[in-house]
Amino acid sequence: MTQELAYREACARATLARAQMMSSATEAKARIAPARLVQDVKDKATGTVLGAVAQGAAKAHQRPVAVGAAAAAFALFLARRPIAALFERLYVRIRNTPTDMPENDHG
């Protein structure tokens, strides 16, 4: 093998390595582009939410009574202030019965 032939082979290998490096650099640049990252995050979030919904539906089919009880407890938790106000008004009406004898002399 002559030196000239070895030089040409080395140049060819260098050109090939440079082309591979430029190709991988272009791919990496496209991979870290902001639009691509945003899309990847959206896709991952959508996949996670859909997976959680599917898993919740499967659990609901396995234990419908437990899911119904949990939903009812959550609804009561959300409505605790209106329910408390209702019972407070009822308690005041029951407790404050009108008396036949007024407390003052004007009545």
Buried (B, 14 or more C-beta within 10 A) or exposed (E): EEEEEEEEEEEEEEEEEEEEEEEEEEEEEEEEEEEEEEEEEEEEEEEEEEEEEEEEEEEBEEEEEEBEEEEEEEEEEEEEEEEEEEEEEEEEEEEEEEEEEEEEEEE
